[in-house]
Amino acid sequence: MRFSDLGLKMGDVMQLQISPDSDARYPVKLLGFIPERSIIISAPSEQKGHPMFMKEEQLVTLRFVVNNVASGFTAKVLKMRTDPGPYLHLEMPHQVEAVEVRNAVRVNTDFSATIINDTHNSNSMSVMVKNLSVLGGRLESEKKIALISDRLSITMSLNLDDVEKLVTLTAEVRNKGILEQEGGTGINWYGFNFLFTDEEDRLLLKAYVYQEILRSLHLL
């Protein structure tokens, strides 16, 4: 996909990786582009707000999400300017890697959560969340905790940019089964769909899933 076909706007926030040997990402903004020649972005800044000096011909990687499409490319720094403010010209890529981020895409997880079966007014029970999407997910438990169509309250902690966010979401069990293990024992698994009642929790879940998708694609 060509850069000009992505639908980016001036001011869109991107992430700049300045070294392949470091996972550090620096937020920058798109200032514009010259078709077939260069992309103009704000210069990355250090923690104290001082602009970082970038050498010409230095390779950098730019990553961003626009219109539910995750994109990224590596390019050379053509020029750095400081007047009227620090900005960079990056070499225009011939093609940009782009992956559509869909609501149904699931990310693998492996963290604990607590659930209450609202249909049967159960006590709180511990489960493992094995995958998540914006629409639903799968959990596992040593105990039988639900029937198909039961409604659950699922409380879990989502790590967003190294900050733990506690959310409680309502879900409906859509399917279930037993995962056989060695020794004749089995783990109960349950597939569920979310029934959103809180917009803030829905947005937190969406942010978490998108974050994990981008990490799996090495775009974050």
Secondary structure in CASP SS format (residue, H / E / C, confidence):
PFRMAT SS
TARGET T0000
AUTHOR 0000-0000-0000
METHOD secondary structure of the structure
MODEL  1
M C 1.00
R C 1.00
F H 1.00
S H 1.00
D H 1.00
L C 1.00
G C 1.00
L C 1.00
K C 1.00
M C 1.00
G C 1.00
D C 1.00
V E 1.00
M E 1.00
Q E 1.00
L E 1.00
Q E 1.00
I C 1.00
S C 1.00
P C 1.00
D C 1.00
S C 1.00
D C 1.00
A C 1.00
R C 1.00
Y E 1.00
P E 1.00
V E 1.00
K E 1.00
L E 1.00
L E 1.00
G E 1.00
F E 1.00
I E 1.00
P C 1.00
E C 1.00
R C 1.00
S E 1.00
I E 1.00
I E 1.00
I E 1.00
S E 1.00
A C 1.00
P C 1.00
S E 1.00
E C 1.00
Q C 1.00
K C 1.00
G C 1.00
H C 1.00
P E 1.00
M C 1.00
F C 1.00
M C 1.00
K C 1.00
E C 1.00
E C 1.00
Q C 1.00
L E 1.00
V E 1.00
T E 1.00
L E 1.00
R E 1.00
F E 1.00
V E 1.00
V E 1.00
N C 1.00
N C 1.00
V E 1.00
A E 1.00
S E 1.00
G E 1.00
F E 1.00
T E 1.00
A E 1.00
K E 1.00
V E 1.00
L E 1.00
K E 1.00
M E 1.00
R E 1.00
T C 1.00
D C 1.00
P C 1.00
G C 1.00
P C 1.00
Y E 1.00
L E 1.00
H E 1.00
L E 1.00
E E 1.00
M C 1.00
P C 1.00
H C 1.00
Q C 1.00
V C 1.00
E E 1.00
A E 1.00
V E 1.00
E E 1.00
V C 1.00
R C 1.00
N C 1.00
A C 1.00
V C 1.00
R C 1.00
V E 1.00
N E 1.00
T E 1.00
D E 1.00
F E 1.00
S E 1.00
A E 1.00
T E 1.00
I E 1.00
I E 1.00
N E 1.00
D C 1.00
T C 1.00
H C 1.00
N C 1.00
S C 1.00
N C 1.00
S C 1.00
M E 1.00
S E 1.00
V E 1.00
M E 1.00
V E 1.00
K E 1.00
N E 1.00
L E 1.00
S C 1.00
V C 1.00
L C 1.00
G E 1.00
G E 1.00
R E 1.00
L E 1.00
E E 1.00
S E 1.00
E C 1.00
K C 1.00
K C 1.00
I C 1.00
A C 1.00
L C 1.00
I C 1.00
S C 1.00
D C 1.00
R E 1.00
L E 1.00
S E 1.00
I E 1.00
T E 1.00
M E 1.00
S E 1.00
L E 1.00
N E 1.00
L E 1.00
D C 1.00
D C 1.00
V E 1.00
E E 1.00
K E 1.00
L E 1.00
V E 1.00
T E 1.00
L E 1.00
T E 1.00
A E 1.00
E E 1.00
V E 1.00
R E 1.00
N E 1.00
K E 1.00
G E 1.00
I E 1.00
L E 1.00
E E 1.00
Q C 1.00
E C 1.00
G C 1.00
G C 1.00
T C 1.00
G E 1.00
I E 1.00
N E 1.00
W E 1.00
Y E 1.00
G E 1.00
F E 1.00
N E 1.00
F E 1.00
L C 1.00
F C 1.00
T C 1.00
D C 1.00
E H 1.00
E H 1.00
D H 1.00
R H 1.00
L H 1.00
L H 1.00
L H 1.00
K H 1.00
A H 1.00
Y H 1.00
V H 1.00
Y H 1.00
Q H 1.00
E H 1.00
I H 1.00
L H 1.00
R H 1.00
S H 1.00
L C 1.00
H C 1.00
L C 1.00
L C 1.00
END
